[in-house]
Amino acid sequence: MLFQVFSTVITILAIIIAIVILTLVIYAIVTVLESKAKAHDKRLMIFLLAVITVLLLPIILAAIGLILGAIGNLFAGIRNLIDGGGVNFVVRLVPILGFLILLVFTKYLIDLPWDSATWISLLLLFIMYILFSIVPETYTILGFGL
């Protein structure tokens, strides 16, 4: 029982550290791509984007993955009936949809042009991949490990 509480504390600490790291990275990128005044004015939105990216986006993508998995399995089953070669490739659209969702959040929360929002979203995905690789507990807790 004691180790379960310790695991929960570590997970919450990892989530807080991920939010802080993403907030600082987004702030730095907005400072470089746009201006320091824009980054300073949008501090709250930058923090909100980091929270959405760490907490909400993985849950949304897990739900999209389940839905696309069911749709893909349906089509793969139909293909198996025809020629026995059906494979579910529809699930592989989830990272693309995740990037597009993150792009829209970045564009409209921070009020950036599309080109800057694209670069910020791409860098955020790379950083999230690194964070999920370093601390796999966040990957499991946030919904990807369903």
Stockholm file with secondary structure:
# STOCKHOLM 1.0

chainA/1-146         MLFQVFSTVITILAIIIAIVILTLVIYAIVTVLESKAKAHDKRLMIFLLAVITVLLLPIILAAIGLILGAIGNLFAGIRNLIDGGGVNFVVRLVPILGFLILLVFTKYLIDLPWDSATWISLLLLFIMYILFSIVPETYTILGFGL
#=GR chainA/1-146 SS CHHHHHHHHHHHHHHHHHHHHHHHHHHHHHHHHTCHHHHHHTHHHHHHHHHIIIIIHHHHHHHHHHHHHHHHHHHHHHHHHHHSCCCCCGGGGHHHHHHHHHHHHHHHHHTCCHHHHHHHHHHHHHHHHHHHHHCHHHHHHTTTTC
#=GC SS_cons         CHHHHHHHHHHHHHHHHHHHHHHHHHHHHHHHHTCHHHHHHTHHHHHHHHHIIIIIHHHHHHHHHHHHHHHHHHHHHHHHHHHSCCCCCGGGGHHHHHHHHHHHHHHHHHTCCHHHHHHHHHHHHHHHHHHHHHCHHHHHHTTTTC
//
